[in-house]
Amino acid sequence: MKNIVVFASGSGSNFQSIINAVSNGKLTANIVGLITNNKSAFALERAQKHGIPTFIISPDQFNSESEYSKTVLSKLEEWNADLLILAGYLKKIPVEIIQSFDNRILNIHPSLLPKYGGKGFYGSKVHEAVIRNKDSQSGCTVHVVTAEYDEGPVIGQSTVQVTDSDTATSLAEKVLEREHILLPETIQKYLTTLKNY
């Protein structure tokens, strides 16, 4: 069984969806750790409740990106990580980590990439842009993480309809609901491609 490490910066509701999928047998993997850059992230409480080890670390604590990367990689090695999942993680993953986990880092993004991806497009900013542009559809995307923000290969998408009465807040709720289904399903499918590791 493969070992998953989740990265989250906030409430961790997508992290919870992964925990639930493992618990009910829909996702065949071990969650071996949570990494966060935010010591008050609610994701930490979720991890604690389920006995999942945690590591709080931020690039701001280090003099160089290389030192930060080495520390994170050391923890990932200790946890024997096979796959990294970015579930609402608001820091850019350094190239050194991406190279060490080539094709083994997945991210969930709250739009139908390539629309509304890249630097500055996260959280409510994505949904505000969808409403502002009067798009009829939005949704979420799971993609492989590469050195460029939100540009890696798309491996899963789920669509929602945008109605005239939708606000950025109501759209965010609809998309998040889809994220909770799409992320565990896509991880399960992707794990079957990792047999070579």
Long-range contacts (C-beta under 8 A, 24 or more apart in sequence): 1-28, 1-29, 1-30, 2-29, 2-30, 2-82, 2-83, 2-191, 2-194, 3-29, 3-30, 3-32, 3-79, 3-80, 3-81, 3-82, 3-83, 4-29, 4-30, 4-31, 4-32, 4-81, 4-82, 4-83, 4-84, 4-85, 4-187, 5-31, 5-32, 5-33, 5-34, 5-35, 5-76, 5-79, 5-81, 5-83, 5-84, 5-85, 6-31, 6-33, 6-34, 6-35, 6-43, 6-84, 6-85, 6-87, 7-34, 7-35, 7-36, 7-84, 7-85, 7-86, 7-87, 7-89, 7-93, 8-34, 8-35, 8-36, 8-41, 8-43, 8-87, 8-88, 8-89, 9-36, 9-37, 9-38, 9-41, 9-43, 9-88, 9-89, 9-90, 9-91, 10-38, 10-41, 10-42, 10-43, 10-88, 10-90, 11-41, 11-42, 11-43, 11-88, 12-41, 12-42, 12-43, 12-44, 12-46, 12-47, 12-87, 12-88, 13-88, 13-176, 13-180, 14-87, 14-88, 14-108, 14-179, 14-180, 14-183, 15-43, 15-46, 15-47, 15-87, 15-88, 16-46, 16-180, 17-179, 17-180, 17-181, 17-183, 17-184, 18-85, 18-87, 18-183, 18-184, 18-187, 19-46, 19-50, 19-52, 20-184, 21-184, 21-185, 21-187, 21-188, 26-184, 26-185, 26-188, 27-184, 27-187, 27-188, 28-188, 28-191, 29-83, 29-187, 29-188, 29-191, 32-79, 32-80, 32-81, 33-75, 33-79, 33-81, 35-72, 35-75, 36-89, 37-89, 37-90, 37-91, 43-88, 53-79, 58-91, 59-91, 59-94, 65-94, 65-96, 66-94, 66-96, 68-94, 69-94, 69-96, 69-97, 70-96, 72-97, 73-97, 73-100, 76-100, 76-101, 82-194, 82-197, 83-187, 83-190, 83-191, 83-194, 84-145, 85-183, 85-187, 86-145, 87-183, 90-122, 92-149, 93-145, 95-147, 98-145, 98-146, 98-147, 103-144, 104-194, 104-197, 105-144, 105-145, 106-142, 106-143, 106-144, 106-145, 106-155, 106-186, 106-187, 106-190, 107-142, 107-143, 107-145, 107-150, 107-152, 108-140, 108-141, 108-142, 108-179, 108-182, 108-183, 109-140, 109-141, 109-142, 109-143, 109-150, 110-138, 110-140, 110-172, 110-175, 110-176, 110-179, 111-138, 111-139, 111-140, 111-141, 112-137, 112-138, 112-139, 112-140, 112-141, 112-157, 112-159, 113-141, 113-143, 113-150, 113-154, 113-157, 114-150, 114-151, 117-141, 117-149, 117-150, 117-151, 118-148, 118-149, 118-150, 118-151, 119-149, 121-150, 123-172, 124-168, 124-169, 124-172, 127-168, 127-169, 127-171, 127-172, 127-175, 128-168, 130-162, 130-168, 130-171, 131-162, 131-166, 131-167, 131-168, 131-171, 135-162, 136-161, 136-162, 137-161, 137-162, 138-162, 138-171, 138-175, 139-175, 139-178, 140-175, 140-178, 140-179, 140-182, 142-182, 142-183, 142-186, 142-187, 155-186, 155-189, 155-190, 156-182, 156-185, 156-186, 156-189, 157-182, 158-182
